Amino acid sequence: MGWWNWLQTQPKRRWRDLVRLFVAAAGTGDFIRPLFHMLFHTGMRLGEALALEWVDVEFEHQRIVVRKSKSGEGRKIPLRGALADELIMWKPHSRESRWVFPAR
């Protein structure tokens, strides 16, 4: 049994513990932490997340606009509170770049 299959058999409590462990290990000044939150809370593909620009993150409408996706069609994803908070904390670290994750 692969680790993914094993993980899916575990209680949700274990998932939360693993998420907390990963986030704690990611550090605060590195792009890994907000990128992880982006992937975890939205289900976005890595390429979609790395292609995001700040104009795609609509805090006032509580959504993220994915303009480039694997299917070729854009979509809108809800922006949850925990992710919004993480992105607000991350924005000063993005060096005033138009990209959400400029280290890409």
ChimeraX attribute file (.defattr): number of C-alpha atoms within 10 A of each C-alpha:
attribute: neighborCount
match mode: 1-to-1
recipient: residues
	/A:1	6
	/A:2	6
	/A:3	8
	/A:4	8
	/A:5	9
	/A:6	9
	/A:7	14
	/A:8	11
	/A:9	10
	/A:10	10
	/A:11	9
	/A:12	11
	/A:13	9
	/A:14	13
	/A:15	13
	/A:16	11
	/A:17	11
	/A:18	13
	/A:19	15
	/A:20	12
	/A:21	11
	/A:22	14
	/A:23	16
	/A:24	11
	/A:25	11
	/A:26	16
	/A:27	12
	/A:28	15
	/A:29	13
	/A:30	14
	/A:31	18
	/A:32	17
	/A:33	19
	/A:34	26
	/A:35	21
	/A:36	18
	/A:37	18
	/A:38	23
	/A:39	15
	/A:40	12
	/A:41	16
	/A:42	16
	/A:43	11
	/A:44	15
	/A:45	12
	/A:46	12
	/A:47	12
	/A:48	14
	/A:49	23
	/A:50	17
	/A:51	17
	/A:52	20
	/A:53	18
	/A:54	18
	/A:55	12
	/A:56	17
	/A:57	21
	/A:58	15
	/A:59	17
	/A:60	7
	/A:61	9
	/A:62	14
	/A:63	17
	/A:64	23
	/A:65	18
	/A:66	19
	/A:67	15
	/A:68	15
	/A:69	15
	/A:70	9
	/A:71	6
	/A:72	8
	/A:73	9
	/A:74	12
	/A:75	12
	/A:76	14
	/A:77	16
	/A:78	16
	/A:79	21
	/A:80	15
	/A:81	12
	/A:82	11
	/A:83	20
	/A:84	20
	/A:85	12
	/A:86	16
	/A:87	22
	/A:88	12
	/A:89	14
	/A:90	20
	/A:91	16
	/A:92	11
	/A:93	17
	/A:94	19
	/A:95	13
	/A:96	11
	/A:97	14
	/A:98	13
	/A:99	19
	/A:100	26
	/A:101	23
	/A:102	16
	/A:103	12
	/A:104	10
